[in-house]
Structures are given as structure tokens and as C-alpha cells.
Amino acid sequence: MKKIGIRYEDKFTVERRVPLIPEHVKKLNQEFSIEFNVEPSEKRIYKDEEFIKAGANLTGDFSDCELIIGVKEIVEKWFEDEKTYIFFSHTIKGQDYNMGILRKMIEKKVNLIDYEKIADENDKRLIFFGKFAGLAGMIDTIWSLGLRLKHQGIENPFTKLNQCYTYNSLEEAKAVVREIGEDIKKNGLPKELTPFVTGFTGYGNVSIGSQEIYDLLPVKEITPAELIELENKTDLPNNLLYKVVFKEKDLSVRKDGTPFELQHYYNNPADYKSDFEQYLPKMSVLMNCMYWTEDYPTIVTKDYLEKNYNNDHSLKIIGDITCDVNGSIECTEKGALVENPIFVYDTKNNTIEDGYKGDGIQMMTVDILPSELPREASDFFSSALLPFIPLIAKADFNVPFEELDIPAPIKRALILHKGKFTPKYKYMKEFLK
């Protein structure tokens, strides 16, 4: 049985998550005789002493560990020859900023298992933080909206909320959101904010998390078609907020005018164009929660914002949880840090100003949102990862890929085997040219 190393998270200063919590380390040690070397960390949400009590060795020496696990990317100098690594590599789209670590892993002939690709036979992800990105993202968006509106002279109840990471727990943050909801029920929102509509792109785990927070407010869900008609209604209550969930068929239309077909859209995204701009003037908040690649249409373009956006525009803020830089939301100019989470995009000059005081549209684009809920996110993630660890730990990675005896979901996520791309990921060779 292999010894496992748990890495200290060093990519981001505020990253406090762990891939396996002490309770599960203890369980794996007692039930499967797996030993753990845990790298010391002063910032980790679970303290060094908790891992020691769980039976782990507190050391940064992984020389006797064949399997090393972490959460985020591992810096190049830490890779050791012919070992197995599990982490979010952020390489499968050819991300330029991580091609160096990909080359290093190939050079070191390592085995790379990427959490993002651990999925069942229907390609449903099994190990993820997505819901927690949605939870934290909605909290941070409401918080930054409150700051922005107050700066614009609009008193609003959203200023009661702080940034997500400042709370000791998710429940503590939820309690404040509920308080805001009660305030809205009793006193309503200012006239210039009604009707208040939040749109959610996507309906997966990220969107579910975002909606869980938003639904703590007095909310009524409407369809995209009903959103278009909302402005024609009179005497709308000021103590009720609206929610719209946009699916693929609401976002795009076929260029040739034929009816939308979901599978055709997945297989032939170039045959489609965005149909989303019609909704933008009808929303107050846009939460972008969908999966996106550059093959799919851009749903908010800089061109649209330059031509149509001004201080009177109803859309006040975009919470881009998807956070593809210059991607589905073209004005997402950067993945922001937790310490500097928001900026204002100047739609006329194509520039950004950190904070909430510039001219343009407020943007919330933190790209490690689950780190703002480190304990809850780690507990959930560790529970999903736990059943796979004994099977990975006892696997012989020296055999040919075809003979490798590991669970199918893990095999689907094996990007590199002994430093070579596995069949599913041979396309990634193009990224290294």
C-alpha cells in the first residue's frame, strides 16, 4: 500500500482548502493502513494538530510518497520523477499559464489525474467544488452590488452583507441574507431598482449554489419569455425580486433559422449565434454559471456594452462565476483575487478600475470562489474523493494503460500516464507546439 502526500496550497495566499480532511485521513489509515505525509501549513482551514491527531506525519518530505494530492496547481519545482499526482491542473483547454507545469510533468514521466475530468459514463462530474463557487459567488455579488449602489447614492439593504470569506461559516452568511430578505419584505426596494431581476445562465451545480443564496430573499421565478413582458406590467410590488434561469435554448439560436436542438448545439456550436442580448436590459444582476468553451457563442460582448450601456442601464452587476477571461462574458478582463475581488469595466474605453467606484458596469470575477467557504467546501469534496483513494493507492501505474486497474471514473481523468498523454487527451499535444 502506497504512502500518500498531501500538499500545502501555495498558488493563492488565501487558499485554505484541503483535498482530504483529518477525519478521512484517520479513516483511511485505520481501515486501509494508508500512511499520510501532510505538509505543514499555518493557513489551512484544518490545523496541523488535527492531522497529527488523525495519525498523519507532519512533513514536507514526500520522497517516500508515490501518490501526492492537492487542490490547485502544483508549482513546477515540486514534481518528482514517475509519481502520481491528483489536483486541478487547468490544462485541458490549453491554458497558457499552465503549459509550463504540463511540460514539467511530461518531463518527469508522472501520472496526472485531474479532478475536473473524474466523471461517470454520462460525463457527469463526481468530485467538484462547483456548488460552493455558486454559493460564495452569489454572496460576493450581492455584497459588491450593495457597495456599488451606495456609491451611486442609492440606499439599499444589500450593504448589510460582507464578502463571503469574512464569515466564520456559510450559515452565518446565510443569516445576513435572510435579514436582507426580511428588510425587503417590510420596506421594499427603492423605485429605481424595481423590478429587480437576477438572471442565471446554466442549471448545474454552480447555478444551484447561486440560486440557493438568492432564494433566501423574497423571490418569484419567471421564464425568459415572461421577463420580456415584465416591463409592460404595471403596479409591480417593490418587495418582490424575480429570478430567471436561462438554458442553452434561451442563449443561442441557429444561424440558419431552423429550430434549436440541444444535441446539435453541443456537436455543432459554430452553427449557432447568441440570442441573449435581448434580455440584458431587463435584468438587474447577471450570474454567469454555465460551462463555456471558445466554440460557443459569446453571450455578453464588449461591442454590445459599448453601444448600449450607460449609467441608466438596468443591469448593475455581472457575477461571472464561470470566469473565463474574455470568454462568454467578454468584459471579464481577469480572474480576480479574493483580496481584490471586484472591478468596474468602462464600456466606452475598454478599461477596468479595481473596486466599485469607476464608470461602467460592476464585475465580480473571483476565480477561486470555493476557497471563501474553505471548511464546508473541503468537507464536501473530501467525502466525494474518499471512496476512490484506496483503489488509487493500491494501483500499479507501471503497467500499460490498457491494463491499468483503477475505477473507470479515475481512468477517464488520467491525462498523463508515465508522462504520455492517454488516448482521450492526445489532442493536448497541440497545446505544446
N, C-alpha and C positions, 0 to 999 in steps of 0.2 A: 504493500500500500504506500502510495506516494505521500510525501510531506508537502503541505500547501503553504505558500506565502501570501500574505495579504498586504498589498501596497499602501503606503501613505499617499493621499491625494495631493499632488503638488502643482497641478496645472492652474488652478484658481485659488486665490488666497482664502476665499470664503467657502470653499468646498469642504463640507463636513460629513458627507455621506460615507457609508461603508457598504461593500457588497454582501458581507455576511455579518450578522450581529453576534454578540457574545453568546447568547442563548443557543444559537445554531452551531457555533463553533464547539461549544460544550457537547451538544447532542452528537455531532459528527465524531468527536473524539471518543466519547463513551460507547457509542453504538457501532462505530466502524473503525476504531483505533487510528483515526487520521490525526496526525500531528499538525500544528499550525505554527508558523513563524509570523508574527504580526509586527510590522514596522511601527516604531513609536510615533505618536502624534499628539501634540498639545491641543489641537483644534478639533479633532474628530468628535462627533456627537456622542459616541461611546468612548469612554475613557480607557487609557491603557490598563488601569487597575481592573476594569471589568473583563478585559480579555485575559489578563493573568488569572483571575478567579475562574475563568472558563477553561483553564488548562493550557492556554497558548503560551508560546515562548515570545517574549518581547525583544525583538531583534530585527535589525535591518539587513542581516546577513541571510541571503536566500540561496547560498551556494549549494545547500543540500535539498532545495525545493525544486521538484520537477514541474510543478504546476503553480503558477503565480496569477492571482486575480486582483482586479482593481475595479474602479468605476469609470473614470475618464481616461484619456490618453496617457500613455507612459512615455516619458522623455527618452530619446534615443540611447543615451549612455547607460540606461538601466537594463537593456536587453542582454540576455546571456544565451550562449550557443545552445541550440537544439532543445529549448524548453517550451512549455505550453503556456500560453497567456490567454486570459479571458478579460475583455474590457470593451468599452465602446470605442472603436478605433476611428470612426468617422472618416473612412477611406473609400467606401463603396460607391460614392458618387464622384470619386476622383478629386476630393477636396485638396486643393493645392497645399494648404498649410500642414497637411499630414502626410504628404508624399515622402518626406524625409524619414519618418518612422516606418513607413511601409518598406522603403528600400532597406532600412536597417534590419527589419525583421526577416526580409528575404536573405540578406547577407548572413544573418545569424542562424538561418535554417530553422526558424521557430515554427511552432504550430499556433495559429491565431484563431480563436473562437470569438466572434463578435455578438454581443448580446442582442444587437438590433436585428440580427437575422435568425435568432432562435425562434422557430415557428413550427406550427403543426402542418399537416398535409394540405390545409387550405390556406396556408401562408398567414395564419393569424399568429401574431406575436405572443409569446408566452412569458417573457421576462422583460419588464418595462417599468419606466417611471412616468409614463405619459399622463396618467390621471393627475399626478402631483404637479406636473408642469401646468396643467389646466387650472388646478386649484390655486396655486401660487400666482399664476398669470392673471387670473381674474381679480384677485386681491390687489395685486400691484397696479392693475389698470384702473380700478376704482379709486385707489389711493392717489394715483397721479392725475386722474381726472379731477378729483377734488382740489388739488393744488392749482391746476390749470384754470379751472373755473373761478376760483377765489382770486387768482392773479388778474383775471379779466373783469373783476368786480361783481361776480355773480356768487352771492352767498348760497351755500349748498350743504346738505348733510354729509356728503361724501368725505369732507375734511376730517370727520371723526376717525377715519381709518388710517393706519400707518402701513408702511411697507411690510410685506409678509414676514421677512426674516426677523423682524423686531419682536415678534410674538414668541412666547415660550412653547406654544402648541397650536395646531390647527384649530382646535376648539376655542381657544382664546380669541383668535382672529374671527372665527365664525360668530362669536358672541357680539362683536362690534358690528359686523354686517347686519345681524338681526336687529341691533339697536338702530342702525340707519333705516332699516325697513320699517320699524315702528314709527320713526320720525316722519318718514314719507307718508305712511298711512294717516297719521294725525295731521300733519301740516302741509302735505303735498310738496311738489317741486315748483320752483319759480316758473312763471309763464314762458320765459324764453327757452326753457328746457323741455317743454311738452309739445307733442307727445315724445316721450323718452323711449327710444328703441335701441336694443342691442342685438346685433346680428352675429351669428356663429357659423363660420364655414366649417363643414365637417361634422361628423356624428360619432367619431371613435372615442377612445379613452381621454384624449386631451379635451375634446369638446364636452364630454360628460363631466369632467372635473370642473371646467369653467362654469358650466350650467349649474352645477351643484352649489357653487357660491352665489351666483346670480339669483337662483331660485329662493334664496333666503330673503330676498326683497319681495314686495308685492308685485308679482309678475303674471302677465297673461301671455300665453303663446299664441302667435298668429302665423299664417302661412306667408310665403313670399308674395303671393297674389293679393292677400289681404293687406300686406304692407303698402303696396302700390296705391290701394284705395284709402289708406288710413288718413291721408291729408284732406280727403274730401269729406270726412266726418266732422261734425260739429259737437261742441259740448263734451269733448273727451275729458275724463277725470284727470286731475293733476296728481292724484295719489296712487296711480297705477302705472307700472312700467310694462313694456312689451318686449317679447323675445321672438326672434325668427331664426330657425335653423335652416341653413342652405345646404342642399345636397348637390351632387355633381350636375344633375339635370337643371338646377337653378343657376349654376355658374356659367355654363357653356352651351352653345348651340352649334349644330353642324354648319359648316360653311356653305354646303350645297343646298341647305334649306330643308333637308329630309329630317324626319323625327329623330330625337335623341335616343340612342341605345347605349346603355351603360357599358356592356362588354366591348362594344365597338369603340367607345370613348377610351377605355383602358388600352385597347390594342392599337388604336389609331388617333392619338391625341392631336396630331398635326392637322387632322380634318376638322378640328373644332376651333372656335374663337370665343372669347369671353363675352358673356351677356350680363355681366354683373354690375356694370356702371349705372344701370337704371335704378339700382337700389341704394347707391351710395348717398344721394341727397335725402333719403328717407330715414337714415339711421343716425343715432347719436354716438354709438360706440360700435366698433367692428372688432370682434375677436376672431383672429385667423388661426384656426385649429386643425387645418387639413394637411394631409400629406401632399407634397408637391415635388416635381422634378421639372427641369427646364423644358421638357417635352410638352408640358401642359400650358394652357394659356395663362398669361398674367392677369390677375383679377383687378388690381389697382395699379394703374400706370402713372408715371410721372407726367405724361402728356395730359391725361385727364385732370390731374390735380392742378397743373399749371393753367389750364384753360377754365376750370370750373371752381377752384377752391378760393374762398375768401373768408374773412372773419365772421360772416353771417351764415356760413355753411353749417348745416345741422350736425354733420359728422365732426365730433370734437376730438376723438382719440382713436387710434388703432392699437390694439394689443396683439402684436404679431408673435404668437407663441410658436408658430411654425419656424419663424426666424431664419428663413433662407435669405441671405444678403442679396439685395437687388433681385429677389425672386418673385414669388406670387404677389407680394406687396413690394412694388418696385422701389418705394422710398424707404425700405428697411436698409439703411446705409451701413449698419453694423450690428453685430451681436453684442449687446450691451452687457456690462458687468453688473453684478448685484450692487456693488458700491456706487455705480454710476448708471442707473437703470433706464433713464428716460432722456429723450431729446425732442426738440421741435424741428420738423422738417419745413424749411422755407420753400414753398411750392413755386415761387417765382424765380428764385435764384439758385435752386438746386443745392442748397447748403443746409447744414444742421447746426444747432446750438444746444449743447447739453443742458438738461434741466427742463423747466416748464415755462420760461419767460419769453421765448423768441416769437417771431412772426411765422405763422403757418399752422401745421397740424401736429398735435401731440402724438408721440410714438413711444410705446413701451416694447422693447425688443430684447429682454434678457434671455440669453440662450442656455442658461443652466438653472432654470426656474425650480426644478425639484430640490436643488440644494438649499432653497429657502424653507423647506419643510424637511430637514435632514433626518429627524427621528422617524416620523411616520413613513417617509419615503424609503428609508433603509429597512425598516421592519417589513414593509410590503414586498420590496424587492428580494430581500433575503429569503422570505418564505417561498417565493416562486423559484429561486435558484436552488434552494436546499435539496430537493429530491434528485437533482442531476449530479451533484458534487461527488457522491460515492462512485457513480458509474464512470464519470470522467477521470476520477483519481486512479481507478484500477485499470484504465485502458492502456493498451500498448500502442503508442503512436509510432513505433518503428516499423510496423507492418505496412504494406501497400494500402493506399486509400480505400480501395475496394474491399479490403479485408478488415478494415478498422471497425472494431466492435464498440460503438458508442450509440446512445439513443439517437433516433432519427432526427429529432429537432436540433440536437447538438451538431450532428453531421452536416445538416443543412447550413449551419452557421460557421463551419470550418472554412475560413477563407484561405489560409495557408496551411499546407501540410508539409512539414520538413522544408519550409522555405519556398515551396512551389504552390502556385495557385491551383486550387481544386477545380474540377470541371465546371462547376456553376459560376466560378469567379475568374475564369480565364480572360474575360473581357477587360479586366482591370489592368492587364499588361499595357493596354493603350495609354493608360494614365501616366506611365513611367517613361514614355518616349520624349 
